[in-house]
Amino acid sequence: MPFHRSAKPCIVQTDFTVLLETEHPSFEEARDMLFRFAELVKSPVSVHTYRITPLSLWNAAASGLTAEEVVSALRGYSRWDLPSAVERQIRLWMSRYGKLRLEKAGQTLQLAAADEETLDELHAEKTACSYFGLRTSRTTVSVLPRHRGLLKQELTRLGYPVVDLVGYHEGRPLAVSLRQELPGGGEFRLRDYQRLAADAFTGKGGADPGGSGVLVLPCGAGKTVVGIASMARLQCETLILTSNVTSVRQWKAELLDKTTIAADDVGEYSGLTKQVKPVTIATYHILTHRKRKTDDFSHMKLFNERDWGLIIYDEVHLLPAPVFRATADIQATRRLGLTATLVREDGCEKDVFSLIGPKRLELPWKRLEREGWIARVRCREIRLPLRPPSLERYRLAEPKHQFRIACENPDKLHWVCRLLAQHDGVPTLVIGQYLDQLRLISEALSAQLITGSMPQERRNELYAEFRSGAIKLLVVSKVANFAVDLPDATVLIQISGSYGSRQEEAQRLGRILRPKRGGSDAYFYTLVSSHSKEQDFAIKRQLFLVEQGYTYEIETVGEDAMRRYQEVAGT
């Protein structure tokens, strides 16, 4: 049933979902309101569905939002009365944030509850009370320092997030100053939002010790610079963990370019080089590498190799489970998570919250676009028919194989050629999941192909040629999802992806978010086989970006049209 235009845009349901009418005049206002404390779960054309969860409310509370503000916002945009059960539960969930505090108590720690009943309830939970020591008063219980992370992780799972007020050790000091003039010429200063992000992490004074948490900023917004600014605030030796060797090199280059840290004080710890220096940059892959499944993670010792005062988790949404376990043991060290999206496909967002820290700041992508810090992007999904013989193969295949058959629709090559002709001479990336498909396209286009098997040095050479303008087109596998600095990339054509991965969709769009010369638009194309599993997954992939305010233009190409296009092109 269509909504009445005169009504308010939201319907709040008893199952904690919120329906938002996309064509309502107040749609954008209501979307920005929901963005602060709810998660988008469905995004059909006319009605978006959000879900309010304990974690979304705890992150909102950690950022300073109150239950009264959430309830008032929902009432302000809700078509009908806010269900009383929903209001009660919102108040209950948000009241639990801050109800438990972890504090210093001499040589040990104590868990302090707001009331005796809460502590009694937790004593009845076997998994929680296994980390408790002596009950020192009606509302406090002692906790061993080595259980600090494990206790927080378990209490969060039980629905009782802990505000950690213990503080952190200083770590070995290291002088870190931000340059005002760059070695290659030009001035350098933090953007206002980068300064705001560093402030949010390092603490607001008073009872908030800062020093742990996650900053969520769009790709291209300078997350690396925010990490460097945090290092300059804290003046301590730092371990930086990131997704791949390309990212290691980029962090090192940025550190040497924008700070006074000496090159000899920056070490690379990866499969290629293993240096432990006052600032050490390592990959998640090397930390979790082992020859056999029964072996220990020998490189985890890196966490204790030096007296780190800060650990930075770049692309924190990719954090592997073994690194979570190691992080539980180092809660006395400051921890900064950097990411473009807190979405985790494995559902471990609560572990990020409890072990790295709450969301300290999230900057909406569209806000930075309006301010000119990231490019304006036009997103377009082109749905192509599956034609014989691919259609017959798809229909006869087992469900687990149908997705790949749809992704490898041979007609995608023709459409890639059309888009390249449309954007002739514009720096373009063609990105996909399946190597056979990528090889076919790179050969047809006479374009360089970058995959995980290509040596890192050769990848760097090709990226450098792309940046210089010597080559205008690269075909890349998922190795280019993260930490590839190609500021002039203006068009991205996505021919296949990892099922319904929202984080991958966001990261791929991030490859073209750097502002363009003259303020021109960037273009993000996705080629999808219509009426297939690939189309179903494409809708799921887009959720995070739709929540951020992006819209996807949909073009459906019929069989007859596809045939005419190819006849005209002579293919």
N, C-alpha and C positions, 0 to 999 in steps of 0.2 A: 504494500500500500504506500503510495507516495506521501511524503511529508507535506504539510501545509506551509506555504511560504512565510506566513506570519508567525509561525510557531518558533520556539527556540530550537537550536540545531542538534541537541544531544538527547538521547534516551539512555538513562542509567538503569541497568537491569540488575535483578537480585543475584545473578551469578558473577557480579563484579565486571561485567563487560559493559562498554559504553559504545552506543551506536552514534556515529556522527554523519550528518547529511552533507555531502560534498558540495552540493549546489546552493547551499544556504548562504546568504550574504555574510553571515558571521563565521563561515567555515574556517578561515585562516586564524581568526582570533581564538576560536575554540580548539583548533588543532595545536596552536602554540601553548594553550593552557594545559591540554592533556599531555603534551610532550614532557612536562615537568614531573609527572607522577604516574604515568600509565604507559603501556607498551602496545604498539600497533600489531594486530594479529591477522587481520584480513583487510584487503583494500580493493574491493570491486568498485566499479565506476561511481555508483550513486551513494553508497553507504560504507564508511570505514568502521571497522570494529576494533576497539581498544580493550585491553584487560588491565585491571588494577590488581597488583600482586603485592605481597608483603615486601619483596625485595625492591620493587619500584617505589614503594612508599618509604622504605628505610633510606634509600638513596636520596629521595626528596628531603627527608628529615635531616640527613647529613649535610645537605646543601643549604639548610636553614629554613626550609618550608615547614609550616606547622599544620597540624590536623585541622585547625579551624580554617586556615587558608584553603586547604584542599576541599573541605566540605563547602565552604562559601563559593569557591569557583564552580564546583559541580552544580550547586543550586542555581548559580547565575546563568548557566548555559543549558540546564536540563528542562526539557519540555514539560515533564511532570514532576511531582514531588520526589525528592530523593528517597529511595527505600530506606526505612528506618534501620533495617538489618545491615545494609551497606554502610550507612553512616556510623553505626556502632562499631562495626569491624574496622573501618578506616581509623577511627579514634583509638581502638584497641591496638592495632598493629603499629601505629605511629607512636603510641605511648610507650611501647616496648623499646623503642630506640632511645637510649639514655637511661633506661630503667636498671641496667646492669653496667657497672663501671669496673674496669680493671685498674688497680692502683698499686703504687709502691707501699710496702709495709716492712720497713727495716731492710733485712737482707733477702726478704722473699716478696711475694705479691699477694694481694688479696682481691677477691671478687666482692664488690659491694653492691647490694641490691637496694632498691628504693623502699622495699617493705619486706617484712618477715615472710609473708605468704609466698612471695615469688621465690625466695631461697628455699623454702620448704618444698615447693613444687619441683624445683630442680634437683633437690636431694632425692626425690622419688624416681628420677631418671637415671638408670644405671650407667648409661653411656656418658652422662655429664659428670655424675658424682665420682666416677673413677679418677677424675683429674682434681678432685677436691682434697684439701688437707684438713686441718682442724677447723671447726667452726669457732671463730674467735668472738662473735657476738650474735645477736639475733639476726643481723642483716649482713654479716661478713663471714667469709670463709677464706682460709689461706690457700694459695696456689703456688706450686713450684714454678720458677721462671722457665724451666724447659718445657712446661706444659702450656705456655702462653698462647702459642698459635693453635695447637690442637684443641684447646678449650674453646677458643673463639670460633673455630670451625664447627665444632659440635653444637655449641649453643645457637649459632646462626641456623644450623640445620633444624634445630628444635623450635625455632621461631623466636629466639631471644638474642638479638644482635647485641654485641658488647661494644661500648665506647671505651677504647683503650687510652688511658691517661697516664700510662707508666712512663712514657717518654723514651728517649733513645740515647745510646752512647754516641759520643762525638766522632769516633773514628780518627784515623791518623790525619792530621791537618794537611791541606794542600792549597797553596795560593792559586786562586782562579779569578782572573779579572776579565771583564768583557772589553773588547776593543771598541774604540770609537771610530777609528779609521781602519779599514780593511787593508791587508797586505797588497792586494791587487788594485787598490784605489777605491774611493767611495766611502761614504759614511755608513756606520752601523748603529742602530739603536733599536731597542725592543719596541714592537708595536704595543698599543695599549692593551689589547686582549692577551698578548703574551705575558705582559707584566701582571695582569689580573690573574692569569693562570698560575704563574709562579707564586704569587701572593696566596692563592687558594691552597696550594700545596704546602708551603712552608709555615702556614699557621696564621691565625688572626689574633694571636695574643690571648691573654686571660687563661681560661681553662682549656683552650684548644691548643695542644702541643704541636699540631701540624705534623708533617714528616711522614705521613703514610696516606696513600689514596691514589685515585685514578683521575687523570685529566683527559677529557674526550674532546678532541678537536678534529675538524675535517682534514683529509689529506690535502697537502699543499699549504696548510696554515702555519707550518713551521713548528711541528711538535719537537723536533730535534733542538731548535732554538730554545723552546720552553725548558727542556731538560738541561741544557747548558746554563740557562739563567738560574735554575734551581741549584746547580752545582756552584755557581758564583755566590749564591746566597749562603750556602752551607760551608763552603771552603774546606772540603774534605776529600779524601781519596774515594774514588767511585768505580763501581763495577757496573758496566752497561751490557745488558743482554738483549739481543735482537734476532731478527728472523733469518738472516742469510749473510753471506760474505759481502755481497754488494752493499748491504746496509752497514756492515762493519766499516767498510771503506768510506762511506758517506759520513758516518758519525766522526770518524777520524779527521776527514777533510774539514768538516764544519768546526770541530774543536780547534784545529790549528788556524783556521781562518778567522774565527770570531772570538778567540780567547788568547791569553798570553801564555797558556800552557806550552812548555817546550816539547818538541817532537819526541825527544827521548823519554818523556814521561807518559807517553800514550802507547799502550801495547795492544796487539791483536791476538786473540786466542780463538783459533778456528782449526779446521782440519788441515789448513796449510801452514799456519804459524802459531806457536804457543808461547806468547810473551806475557808475563805478569808484571805490570807496571803500576804506578800510582793511579792512572786511569786505564782500565782494561776493558776492552770491548770484545765480547764473546757471542757465539751463536747458540741458540737453543739446541740446535742439532748436535753440537760437540758435547754439550752438557749431558745429553741423553744417549750418547753413543756408547754402545757396548758390543763386543764381538758375539756373545751368546746371550740368550734371554736369561740365563741363570747367573750371569756375571753382574757384579756391582757396577754402578755408574761411576767409574773412576774419576771422571772430570768434575764431579760435583764438589770435589775438594776445593775448587776455585772459590767457593763461597767463603772459605776460611783461609785462603792463601795470604791475604793481607787484612789489616784492620780497616775494612771498608766503613765509611761513614754514611754512604748512600748506595743503594742499588736501584738502577733504572731498568724497568721492564718495558722495552719498546714493543709495540704491537702486542700488548698484554693479553688481548683476546686469543692469541695463539699459544699461550703458556701451556707447555705439556704437563701432564699429571706428575711426573717425577720431580719437576721443578716446583710444583705446588708443595710436594712433601718436604723438599729441602727448605722452602720458604717458611714453613711452619716452625722450623728450628732457629730462624734468624730474626725473630720479631723485635729484637733490640736494635736492629739496624733500620734506618729510614728506608722506605720503599716507595718508589714513584712508578706508577703505571701510566703509559702513554698509549692512546689508541684513537682510531677514528670511529670505532663502534664497540660497545660493550657486548654486542651479540656474540654468543658462543654457540656453535652448533652442537656441542656436547652437553649443554645445559649446566655448565659449571660456573655460572655467573656468581653464585653464592660463595664459591671458594675465592674468587677474585675479591669479593666484598670483605670476607673475613680475614684473608691472609695478606693481600696487598693493601686493602683499605677501601673505604667507601668512595663513591664518586664525589670528588671535590668540586668539579666544574664541568659543565658540558655546554659547548658553544654551538648553537644551531647553524647548520651549513648555510642556510639561506640568509642569515644575518650577515655572515662574512661575505657572501656573494653581493648583497646589497651595498656593503661598504667597500667593495672593490678589491678585497684581499684574495678572493678566489674567483675563478672564471665563471661566467654564466654558461650553463650547459643545457643543451636541448637533448632530451632523451627520446629515442624512437625505437619501438619494437616492430620489426617487419616479420609478418607471419606468412610463410611460404608453404605451398601444398607439398605433401609427400606424393610423388608420382611413381608409377610403375617404372622399374621393378622394386624400388625401395618400399612402396606401399605394401606390396605382397609380402616382402620379407618382414616388415613391421607387424602385419596382421598375424603371421604364422609364428613369430618369435615368442619365446617365453617373456613374461613381464619384465624380468630383470635385464633383458637385452634390448627391449623396445626403446628405452631412453637413448642409448648410444646410436641405434639406427636412425632415430629422429635427429639427433645432433649432427650426424654425418650426412645429412641430406645433400646430395651432390649439387642441387640447384643453388646452394649457398655460394658456390664459387662464382656463378654468374652474377649474383647480387653484390658480392664483394667488388667485382669489376665495375658494376654500375655506380656504386658509391665512390669508388676511387676516381672514376671519371668525373663525377659530380664535384669532388673536392680535389681536382687535379693540382698537384704541386704542394698540397698542404701536408705538413708532417702528420703521419698516420700510423697507428698501431693496429694490427689484426691479431686478436688474441683468442686462444681456444684451449681445450682440455685434452684432445686426442692427437697424439703425435702423427699418426698416419694422415689424418685430415690436414694437419698443419703442413706436413711435408708436401702433400699434393698442391695445396694452395701456394706455398712458397715457390714451388717449381713452376706453376702456371703463371705466377706473377714475376718470376725471376727476381725474387726478393730474398734477403737474408733471413734465415730462421734461427732463433735463439731458443734453446731448450736446456734442461738441467744437465745434459751430458756434455754441453759445450764448456770448455775450460773457462774459468772465471776471467782470465786475462783477455781472452778473445771476446767474451761478452762485453767487457769494459771498453774494448776498442770499438765495437759496433755501437754501443751507447754513445761514445764520444763522437763518432761520425754522425750519428743522428742529431746530437746536440749542435754540432757545428753546421748542420745543413747539408753535409756531403751526401747523405742519403736521406730520403724523405719517407721511406716505408720500411717497417720492420714487422715480421711475423713472429709472434712470441708465444711461448707456452705459459703455464701458470707460474713459472719462475719470475715472471714480471708482475705478478699480483701485488708484490710488496716492495717498498723501498727502492724503487727505480726512479731516479731523478732525471726526468726528461721534460723540462719545463715548456718546451715549444710544441710538444705533442698536442694536437688540436682535434684530431678525429680518432675515435677508437671504435673498431668494429669487432663485436664479440660474436664468435661463431659457435661456441660451445662452452659449457661451464660445469661446475661441480654440483649437479643436482639443484637443490633449492637453497644454496648457500647465500644468505643475506650478507655475510661479511665479505665474501668474494665479490659480490656485485658492488658493494660500497668501495672496496679497494680498487677495483678495476676502473670505476668512474674516477677515482682519485688520481689515476695516471694522467688525466687531462685537466685537472683543476687549477693548475698554475695560471695566473692572469696572462692573457695574450696581448701581444703588441697591438696597440690601437683599441684595446678593449673589445676585440671581436669575440663572438661566441665560440664555444667548443661543442662537439657533437659526439654523442654516445649512442651507437647503434647496436641492437641485438637482433640477430637473425634466428628465427625460431620456426620449427615445423608445426604448422597449425593442426589443431585437433589431435594432439599427441601428448605423451607424458612430458615432453620437453616444454610444451606450452604451459602445462600445469605447474611445473617446477619454476618456470620463469615468473609466474605470478608471485610465488613465495620468495624468490630471490629479490624482488623489487620492494619488499615490505619496508625495510629500513630506510631506503631512500625516499619512498613515498611519505613515510613518517616525517622526514626532514623537509618535506615540502616540494619534492620533485614530482613532476608529472610525466608520464610516458605517453607519447603519441602512438597510437596503434594503427598500423597499415596492414590490411589483409589482402594478399595477392591470390587471386583465383587461378585455377589451372589454365584457363584460356588466356588470361593475361600473361602468365608465366611463359606460355608457348609463344605468344606474340613478341614478348620482350626478346626471347632467344632468337626468333626468326630475324628480327631487325638487327640484332647483334651478330648474326651469322654463326651462332654456336649451336 
